[in-house]
Each structure stands twice: as C-alpha cells, then as structure tokens.
Amino acid sequence: MRRDHFALHDLSRGFRQVSQMVEGRRARLPVASVSFLGGRSNRLIDPDTGDEPSFESVLRTMHEAGFRGDVYPPPHLWHAGHVGVFPTSPFPDTLARMRNGGD
C-alpha cells in the first residue's frame, strides 16, 4: 500500500530494527537525524490529529523502540537557541512543569 506519509508506528518499527542491528556492537555507535520533521518528503503525520508530531513525540517513540544513540534535530530547530537542551531522552519531568509556567 502506497501512502504519502509515515506514522509514528512506522518510525517505531524502523527504530526497533535499527536497535537490533547495532545491539552489542560498540564499534557502531548509532546516530539518527530527524530531518524529516518539517520536510516535504518522507513526512511523518499523526493519524489521530492529521498534524506532524512534536520532536518530543518522535524522541519518545525512538526511545521506546530501543534506540540509544545521538539524535540530530530537524533543521528548523537548529536556530531555537532559546529552548533548553537536554542531553538524554526521555526528558525529565521538570521540562513539563517549566512548559506549564512552573519552576
């Protein structure tokens, strides 16, 4: 079946495969780019909302699929210097509190 976009379950399936391929191979450190976010091809769409999922949703999906490696954000986030950067995913609970105006 040909589709014009991918969904998070497709991403999860792919990263489960990647994780299995590099498991136990310390010489092959995994690196992934999520440059498809904001792109015109290989689009990722949430079937429930019809919108592109957030970067955090993509990271959560990758993590739950077993991916443990470096992730490069999409180009449109490269200049978001005012945004806090966390070196690991899943992000700490404090991030959700900060987004809601908490400390």
RORO-76984 format. One record per atom (N, C-alpha, C): residue number from 1; chain; atom name; z, y, x. Coordinates in steps of 0.1 Angstrom, whole numbers. Layout:
{NUM,'A','CA',{Z,Y,X}}
...
This chain:
{1,'A','N',{0,-12,8}}
{1,'A','CA',{0,0,0}}
{1,'A','C',{0,12,9}}
{2,'A','N',{-10,21,7}}
{2,'A','CA',{-11,33,15}}
{2,'A','C',{-3,45,8}}
{3,'A','N',{5,51,15}}
{3,'A','CA',{13,63,10}}
{3,'A','C',{10,75,18}}
{4,'A','N',{13,87,13}}
{4,'A','CA',{11,99,20}}
{4,'A','C',{24,104,27}}
{5,'A','N',{34,96,26}}
{5,'A','CA',{47,100,33}}
{5,'A','C',{55,87,35}}
{6,'A','N',{66,89,43}}
{6,'A','CA',{76,79,46}}
{6,'A','C',{89,82,39}}
{7,'A','N',{98,73,37}}
{7,'A','CA',{111,75,31}}
{7,'A','C',{122,71,41}}
{8,'A','N',{134,74,38}}
{8,'A','CA',{145,71,48}}
{8,'A','C',{146,56,50}}
{9,'A','N',{143,47,40}}
{9,'A','CA',{144,33,42}}
{9,'A','C',{133,28,52}}
{10,'A','N',{122,35,52}}
{10,'A','CA',{112,32,63}}
{10,'A','C',{117,35,76}}
{11,'A','N',{123,47,78}}
{11,'A','CA',{129,51,90}}
{11,'A','C',{140,41,95}}
{12,'A','N',{148,37,85}}
{12,'A','CA',{159,27,89}}
{12,'A','C',{153,14,94}}
{13,'A','N',{143,9,87}}
{13,'A','CA',{136,-3,91}}
{13,'A','C',{131,-2,105}}
{14,'A','N',{124,9,108}}
{14,'A','CA',{119,11,122}}
{14,'A','C',{129,12,132}}
{15,'A','N',{140,19,130}}
{15,'A','CA',{151,21,140}}
{15,'A','C',{159,8,141}}
{16,'A','N',{160,0,131}}
{16,'A','CA',{166,-13,133}}
{16,'A','C',{158,-21,143}}
{17,'A','N',{144,-21,142}}
{17,'A','CA',{135,-28,151}}
{17,'A','C',{137,-22,165}}
{18,'A','N',{137,-9,167}}
{18,'A','CA',{138,-3,180}}
{18,'A','C',{152,-7,186}}
{19,'A','N',{162,-7,178}}
{19,'A','CA',{175,-10,183}}
{19,'A','C',{176,-25,188}}
{20,'A','N',{169,-34,181}}
{20,'A','CA',{169,-48,186}}
{20,'A','C',{161,-49,199}}
{21,'A','N',{150,-41,200}}
{21,'A','CA',{141,-42,212}}
{21,'A','C',{149,-37,225}}
{22,'A','N',{157,-27,224}}
{22,'A','CA',{164,-22,236}}
{22,'A','C',{178,-28,237}}
{23,'A','N',{183,-35,228}}
{23,'A','CA',{197,-41,229}}
{23,'A','C',{199,-49,242}}
{24,'A','N',{209,-45,249}}
{24,'A','CA',{212,-52,261}}
{24,'A','C',{203,-49,273}}
{25,'A','N',{195,-40,272}}
{25,'A','CA',{186,-36,283}}
{25,'A','C',{190,-22,288}}
{26,'A','N',{199,-22,297}}
{26,'A','CA',{204,-9,302}}
{26,'A','C',{194,-1,310}}
{27,'A','N',{183,-7,314}}
{27,'A','CA',{173,0,321}}
{27,'A','C',{164,7,312}}
{28,'A','N',{165,4,299}}
{28,'A','CA',{156,10,289}}
{28,'A','C',{165,18,279}}
{29,'A','N',{168,31,283}}
{29,'A','CA',{176,39,275}}
{29,'A','C',{168,45,264}}
{30,'A','N',{171,43,252}}
{30,'A','CA',{163,48,241}}
{30,'A','C',{164,63,239}}
{31,'A','N',{152,69,236}}
{31,'A','CA',{151,83,233}}
{31,'A','C',{142,84,221}}
{32,'A','N',{145,93,212}}
{32,'A','CA',{137,94,200}}
{32,'A','C',{136,109,197}}
{33,'A','N',{124,113,192}}
{33,'A','CA',{121,126,187}}
{33,'A','C',{119,126,172}}
{34,'A','N',{125,135,165}}
{34,'A','CA',{123,135,150}}
{34,'A','C',{114,147,147}}
{35,'A','N',{104,148,155}}
{35,'A','CA',{94,159,154}}
{35,'A','C',{86,159,141}}
{36,'A','N',{87,148,134}}
{36,'A','CA',{80,146,121}}
{36,'A','C',{87,155,110}}
{37,'A','N',{99,159,112}}
{37,'A','CA',{105,168,102}}
{37,'A','C',{99,182,103}}
{38,'A','N',{94,187,92}}
{38,'A','CA',{87,200,91}}
{38,'A','C',{72,198,95}}
{39,'A','N',{68,186,97}}
{39,'A','CA',{54,184,101}}
{39,'A','C',{45,182,89}}
{40,'A','N',{32,182,91}}
{40,'A','CA',{22,180,81}}
{40,'A','C',{18,165,80}}
{41,'A','N',{19,158,90}}
{41,'A','CA',{15,144,90}}
{41,'A','C',{28,135,93}}
{42,'A','N',{28,123,89}}
{42,'A','CA',{39,114,90}}
{42,'A','C',{52,120,84}}
{43,'A','N',{50,126,73}}
{43,'A','CA',{61,133,66}}
{43,'A','C',{71,123,61}}
{44,'A','N',{83,128,61}}
{44,'A','CA',{94,120,56}}
{44,'A','C',{99,127,43}}
{45,'A','N',{99,119,32}}
{45,'A','CA',{103,125,19}}
{45,'A','C',{114,117,12}}
{46,'A','N',{124,123,7}}
{46,'A','CA',{135,116,0}}
{46,'A','C',{129,113,-14}}
{47,'A','N',{128,101,-18}}
{47,'A','CA',{122,98,-31}}
{47,'A','C',{130,103,-43}}
{48,'A','N',{143,104,-41}}
{48,'A','CA',{152,109,-51}}
{48,'A','C',{150,124,-54}}
{49,'A','N',{147,132,-44}}
{49,'A','CA',{146,146,-46}}
{49,'A','C',{132,151,-45}}
{50,'A','N',{123,144,-38}}
{50,'A','CA',{110,148,-35}}
{50,'A','C',{109,158,-24}}
{51,'A','N',{120,161,-17}}
{51,'A','CA',{121,170,-6}}
{51,'A','C',{123,163,7}}
{52,'A','N',{121,170,18}}
{52,'A','CA',{123,164,31}}
{52,'A','C',{138,163,33}}
{53,'A','N',{143,152,38}}
{53,'A','CA',{158,150,40}}
{53,'A','C',{162,159,52}}
{54,'A','N',{175,162,52}}
{54,'A','CA',{180,170,63}}
{54,'A','C',{180,163,76}}
{55,'A','N',{181,171,87}}
{55,'A','CA',{182,165,100}}
{55,'A','C',{194,155,101}}
{56,'A','N',{205,159,94}}
{56,'A','CA',{217,151,94}}
{56,'A','C',{215,138,87}}
{57,'A','N',{208,138,76}}
{57,'A','CA',{205,126,69}}
{57,'A','C',{196,116,78}}
{58,'A','N',{187,122,85}}
{58,'A','CA',{179,114,95}}
{58,'A','C',{188,108,105}}
{59,'A','N',{196,116,111}}
{59,'A','CA',{205,111,122}}
{59,'A','C',{214,100,116}}
{60,'A','N',{220,102,104}}
{60,'A','CA',{229,92,98}}
{60,'A','C',{221,79,96}}
{61,'A','N',{209,80,91}}
{61,'A','CA',{200,68,89}}
{61,'A','C',{198,61,102}}
{62,'A','N',{194,68,113}}
{62,'A','CA',{192,62,126}}
{62,'A','C',{205,55,131}}
{63,'A','N',{216,62,130}}
{63,'A','CA',{229,56,134}}
{63,'A','C',{232,43,127}}
{64,'A','N',{231,44,113}}
{64,'A','CA',{234,32,105}}
{64,'A','C',{225,21,108}}
{65,'A','N',{212,24,113}}
{65,'A','CA',{203,13,116}}
{65,'A','C',{206,7,130}}
{66,'A','N',{215,13,137}}
{66,'A','CA',{219,7,150}}
{66,'A','C',{214,15,162}}
{67,'A','N',{207,26,160}}
{67,'A','CA',{201,34,171}}
{67,'A','C',{212,41,179}}
{68,'A','N',{213,39,192}}
{68,'A','CA',{222,46,200}}
{68,'A','C',{215,51,212}}
{69,'A','N',{211,64,211}}
{69,'A','CA',{203,70,222}}
{69,'A','C',{202,85,220}}
{70,'A','N',{194,91,229}}
{70,'A','CA',{192,105,228}}
{70,'A','C',{182,108,216}}
{71,'A','N',{185,119,209}}
{71,'A','CA',{176,123,199}}
{71,'A','C',{172,138,201}}
{72,'A','N',{159,141,201}}
{72,'A','CA',{155,154,202}}
{72,'A','C',{152,160,188}}
{73,'A','N',{157,172,185}}
{73,'A','CA',{154,177,171}}
{73,'A','C',{140,181,169}}
{74,'A','N',{136,184,157}}
{74,'A','CA',{123,189,154}}
{74,'A','C',{121,203,160}}
{75,'A','N',{108,206,163}}
{75,'A','CA',{106,219,169}}
{75,'A','C',{111,231,162}}
{76,'A','N',{111,231,148}}
{76,'A','CA',{117,242,141}}
{76,'A','C',{132,244,143}}
{77,'A','N',{139,235,148}}
{77,'A','CA',{153,236,151}}
{77,'A','C',{156,240,165}}
{78,'A','N',{146,241,174}}
{78,'A','CA',{148,244,188}}
{78,'A','C',{153,258,190}}
{79,'A','N',{150,267,181}}
{79,'A','CA',{155,281,182}}
{79,'A','C',{167,284,173}}
{80,'A','N',{174,274,168}}
{80,'A','CA',{185,276,160}}
{80,'A','C',{198,276,168}}
{81,'A','N',{198,286,178}}
{81,'A','CA',{209,286,187}}
{81,'A','C',{223,290,181}}
{82,'A','N',{222,296,169}}
{82,'A','CA',{235,299,162}}
{82,'A','C',{242,287,156}}
{83,'A','N',{235,276,156}}
{83,'A','CA',{240,264,150}}
{83,'A','C',{248,256,160}}
{84,'A','N',{260,251,156}}
{84,'A','CA',{268,243,166}}
{84,'A','C',{261,230,169}}
{85,'A','N',{262,226,181}}
{85,'A','CA',{256,213,185}}
{85,'A','C',{267,203,188}}
{86,'A','N',{265,191,183}}
{86,'A','CA',{275,181,185}}
{86,'A','C',{267,170,193}}
{87,'A','N',{273,165,204}}
{87,'A','CA',{267,155,212}}
{87,'A','C',{265,141,207}}
{88,'A','N',{272,138,196}}
{88,'A','CA',{271,125,190}}
{88,'A','C',{269,125,175}}
{89,'A','N',{264,115,170}}
{89,'A','CA',{263,113,156}}
{89,'A','C',{269,100,152}}
{90,'A','N',{276,98,142}}
{90,'A','CA',{277,107,131}}
{90,'A','C',{286,119,135}}
{91,'A','N',{284,131,128}}
{91,'A','CA',{291,143,132}}
{91,'A','C',{306,142,127}}
{92,'A','N',{314,149,133}}
{92,'A','CA',{328,149,129}}
{92,'A','C',{330,155,115}}
{93,'A','N',{341,151,108}}
{93,'A','CA',{344,157,95}}
{93,'A','C',{346,172,95}}
{94,'A','N',{350,177,107}}
{94,'A','CA',{352,192,107}}
{94,'A','C',{339,200,105}}
{95,'A','N',{328,194,108}}
{95,'A','CA',{315,200,105}}
{95,'A','C',{313,203,90}}
{96,'A','N',{316,194,82}}
{96,'A','CA',{315,196,67}}
{96,'A','C',{325,207,63}}
{97,'A','N',{337,207,69}}
{97,'A','CA',{346,218,65}}
{97,'A','C',{341,231,69}}
{98,'A','N',{335,232,81}}
{98,'A','CA',{330,245,86}}
{98,'A','C',{319,250,77}}
{99,'A','N',{310,241,73}}
{99,'A','CA',{299,245,64}}
{99,'A','C',{304,250,50}}
{100,'A','N',{315,245,46}}
{100,'A','CA',{321,250,33}}
{100,'A','C',{330,262,35}}
{101,'A','N',{330,268,47}}
{101,'A','CA',{338,280,49}}
{101,'A','C',{352,278,54}}
{102,'A','N',{355,265,57}}
{102,'A','CA',{369,262,62}}
{102,'A','C',{369,264,77}}
{103,'A','N',{381,262,82}}
{103,'A','CA',{382,263,97}}
{103,'A','C',{383,250,104}}
